[in-house]
Amino acid sequence: MATTININGKALALEAEAEMPLLWALRDVLGLVGTKFGCGAGLCGACTVHVDGVAVRSCQTSVGDVGASKITTIEGLSASDMGRRLQAAWIALDVPQCGYCQPGQLMSAAALLARTPKPEDADIEAAMAGNICRCGTYNRIRAAIKQASGVSA
Amino acid sequence: MSGVSLDRRQVLFAGAAAGGGLWLGMGPALALNTPGEPVGLNAWVSIGRDGMVTIFSQNPEIGQGIKTSLPMLVAEELDMPWDKVVVKQAALAAVYGRQVAGGSMATTWLYEPMRKVGAGARLMLMGAAAARWNVPLASLSTKDGKVWDKTGRSLGYGELVDEAAALPAPDAAKISLKAPEDFTLVGTFVPGVDNEAVVTGTPLFGIDADVPGMKVAVFQKCPTFGGKVSKVELAAVKAMPGVRAAFVVAGNGDDYELASGVAIVADTYWHANRAREALQVDWDLGAAASQSSAGFAREAARLGKTRGDKLIWQDGDVDKALAGASKTIKASYHYPFLAHSPMETLSCTAEVVNGKVELWAPTQTPDAGRLLVAKLMNVPPEDVTVHILRCGGGFGRRLYNEFMIEAAWIAREAGMPVKLVWSREDDIGRSVLRAAGWHHLEAGLDKDGKMIAWRNHFVSFGDGKEFSKAAGIDEKQFPARFVPNFRTEASMMPLAAPTGYYRAPSSNGFGFVMQGFIDEAAAAAGQDPLAYRQALLGDRQVFGSVKTYDIFDAGRALDVLNKAAKMADYGRKLPRGEGLGIAFHYSHFGYFATALEASVAADGAITVKKIWVAGDIGRQIVNMAAAINQVQGSVVDALGGALGLEITLVNGAIEQRNFDTYPLIRMPEAPPVEVAFVLSDNQPTGLGEPAYPAVPAALASAVFAATGVRLRSLPIDQKALVKKSWRA
């Protein structure tokens, strides 16, 4: 099925069945591999993207579901000031170990800061609890969110 | 992981035997250079005429930070500003010697050689400048990527590199190195070289590989280990949308290599996996189907009432000492099977052209993978090329390369390049398990509470003669040599499932057991757990040696123990239901102590408030950024395991399949972890593993302090900690 999908501000032609999960349309059809596969069941958050600004698990969201919605992936995060601040904090505090979950962590963090620019610890925990980091970088993820949002650690 | 020596000459010999080695790698690189390209001074350092330096990092990156730390060592001695260094993953090549992420051995083995690589390149550049200026080499110095003479003249490395490359490599034995106090880069906080690619979603990991014409493969294996395909109907699967091929792989009957299964190749992972869901396979479950975790637990308990079949180590006379002890204590400890579950599931991309195999593999052991593929595909090893790709976590899982041979086999059978991707269900369901273990312990105390006897009957897995992989116990495991009458004996149960090295192999379970039982001895003696450990460690004796792999330096253990206690303000009074625990463990040449503060709610729920860790890995931390990250990560990993992870076997199959039943720790459960390093005058050693083992014991110690309830089995059953079970 040929359709048009709006990703990172661009309308892209997509040849995919309506029931294909967005994750695999991004990775295997469009070649946007920054969004990661972790569990395929909405349990780990590695595949998190924004659909109209809301963080969703792209492994549980089908191409048909997103329709004309605006999708932002990790490849489009640096389009916003806040996205760039998050990326800079992630780099400066050396958040990643293996780094595989971090695109999903960043997308969840960006969705958090979009609605709660100055998050408390409880806000951070609630927003990030769906994202697993197998390397255990949670101390630094928390610190980086605070640094990017200007909240003192 | 063991049986390795710290003798550097052996490393060099090993490399030379493989046709390369460090000093060959440092040899004249001129012949390898391409006109117009950056000039290689040795196998690790290449310099462009614009002065940009490329440093090749030889080992696989799995999150341990090696791709940053090894090049830092080179750049330090090269006197090269870090912001003018580009780091690239080295190819798999004999010239580099051992290219493995495992055993926390890279820093141990490469700390000095990588500095010599940088220092050697620097000497060649200085030699070129000396010739250009016709001055003695000794009159020259380097700074900021330039060679300087005493008059203040300078030449950039880029201006010298062509002449430098024509010079013979310096004699490695005669290369002198910087004094550590002159380091400007090593020891500082340097963010990972791939961080920018990580945060922008740039293709980087094994699963991101892309080869022209590539399709995606899934491989369905039997739910039981050792099982095989009996009958399968493939016509319907082949007719499904996007499917390019579907076929049975007979395998070689070895679960570490190529298991029997059904391969499906399709346009996308989704197409392949959807076809897999429609598969109807009759499996021959094999002999493993009679094995279950419940059965192992019953047998381990029965064996606990007997003496072990195999004597591991003995000092003095345990029976006599126990008979004469003022007090004896007995307890049985257990830790479960675990799955590594790296965040990136196993994947590998393979292409076979004219019998030659090319692989893009996120593996911890690329050369072992190459040899495995060559063996099973029946091609010469030189016809197998492996590209080392960044791994989305390892933890030991990628020491085993089934995914590489599966990808290569499927690519050849399908006649097209494929990217094999394991589902999470494949990953957990076909784990190479951290072996479960049972320890039946007995200790004797004299009238002052001093430990005079220790018996450990260790029940593990094996064929009766040899333990299953990574399921054994070392002779000198602490507190061996600190208790005069000491005996470790073992019994083995046969296990069909494969076992393997899991972060801090063996130690990841032993730390909980040994430190937990020492905590019990302290309580039985009526002594404080910290003071009891200090007394047990005694007067800073050093036992064994690094060379014989049995060193234990009591002074180093004491220093980290005391440091962690101080950081946590150990000894402060806490209300009922809250506790501060302490434990230490030595592994991988690293000494680590953990203090942990926890509270237990009336319903038994544990909240870990904070963890303090002190570690001694020698005189120098290479990269403070990665070092702290590794310790924090190891601690969070160990805590998560203790709080909730367990793999169980039922009828030979793993019950857990995804993160709903295998609940990895999440941010709300992860406490702040404060890290300090105690620097001692010892060789710098690795950090990927040794911070892990003491954590579960510190947690058990804290829970005991809070509730009086002793935890002897992992994962912790928090329901058993309800307030009515608390003791005085």
Interface residues (C-beta under 8 A of the other chain):
Chain A: E17 M20 P21 W24 R27 D28 V29 G31 L32 V33 G34 T35 K36 F37 G38 C39 G40 A41 L43 C44 A46 T73 I74 E75 L77 S78 L86 Q87 W90 I91 A92 L93 D94 V95 P96 Q97 C98 G99 Y100 C101 Q102 P103 L106 I124 E125 M128 A129 G130 N131 I132 C133 R134 C135 G136 T137 Y138 N139 R140 I141 R142
Chain B: E61 I62 G63 Q64 G65 F189 V190 P191 G192 D194 N195 E196 V198 V199 T200 G201 T202 P203 L204 F205 I207 D208 D210 V216 P241 D267 T268 Y269 W270 N273 S341 P342 M343 E344 T345 R390 C391 G392 G393 G394 F395 V421 S423 R424 A625 A626 N629 Q630 Q632 G633 S634 V635 V636 D637 G640 N658 F659 D660 L664 I665 R666 M667 P668 A670 P672 V673
